[in-house]
Amino acid sequence: MKVWRTVALLGLVLVFVASSMAFAVTSVSAAYSSGVDEVVMTAYMRMDTGILAVAKGDIDVFWWPVGGKILEGFFQQYPQYQDAIGTVPTTSGYWSLILNPAHGDQDAGVYNEGEWKYLVKATDGNVYFNPFAIREVRFAMNLLINRRLIVDNILGGYGSPTFITGVLSSEYTYPYTLTVAYQLGIDEDGDFQKGKQMIEQAMEKAAQELAQYGYKLEKVTDPNSPAGYWWYFEGNPVTVVFLIRIEDERHEEGL
């Protein structure tokens, strides 16, 4: 039976982003049993305005995640408020790569069957090779990426390398997830050469499989390529399309 299944997007988690919630450092003289009579909520359209309001004592808490580099920039601009703001470290989100493993003939309703393995017949009628349809290639991406480097260089140290989305790095069960990652040979620093070798072997195996169905996946020598060659499918270069977020440091991560 031929079945077309919904294409899944597989996530590769890179880092958790560590942020802080700013609050004013003040000396309060009150009885132990005294309570709060009123809570006043104020909205700010700009993050720096909210942080400055805390620093000046206009509000007590800026209840929104503030990235470490943003806070550093604030203190550089307003060094007089260095001791006026306290922070509460928290995990506010995570960064990941989403890989598309799709392969199949959409028109015929075939998903990963026979000759359509690793290939996609798109709505334009053309057949394309998708390297991320290869499981070994997706796994190797874990090794190509240096999570620690991203945390140190892009987040300025305000983050934590991680491997899954289900358990935050601040949770007490997180160390158990590290055991699984380490057993799979994945760590915070990655192994670029090993990952590259895995992809190379997976591509060569795919080329042999596709040749059985009359398709040609091959290396084409090019001195301008970093590797000295490019992979070509049916005479056209294998191309990977990236969609990169641009509103924060994820732009640098994508580049």
Sequence and secondary structure as in RCSB ss.txt:
>XXXX:A:sequence
MKVWRTVALLGLVLVFVASSMAFAVTSVSAAYSSGVDEVVMTAYMRMDTGILAVAKGDIDVFWWPVGGKILEGFF
QQYPQYQDAIGTVPTTSGYWSLILNPAHGDQDAGVYNEGEWKYLVKATDGNVYFNPFAIREVRFAMNLLINRRLI
VDNILGGYGSPTFITGVLSSEYTYPYTLTVAYQLGIDEDGDFQKGKQMIEQAMEKAAQELAQYGYKLEKVTDPNS
PAGYWWYFEGNPVTVVFLIRIEDERHEEGL
>XXXX:A:secstr
         EEEEEEEEEEEEEEE       TT   S       SSHHHHHHHHHHTS SEEEEEEEHHHHHHHH
HH GGGTTTEEEEEEEEEEEEEEE    EETTTTEES GGGTTEEE TTS EEE GGGSHHHHHHHHHH  HHHH
HHHTSTT EEE S SSS TTSTTHHHHHHHHHHTT  SS  HHHHHHHHHHHHHHHHHHHHTTT  EEEEE TTS
TTSEEEEETTEE         SSTHHHHH 
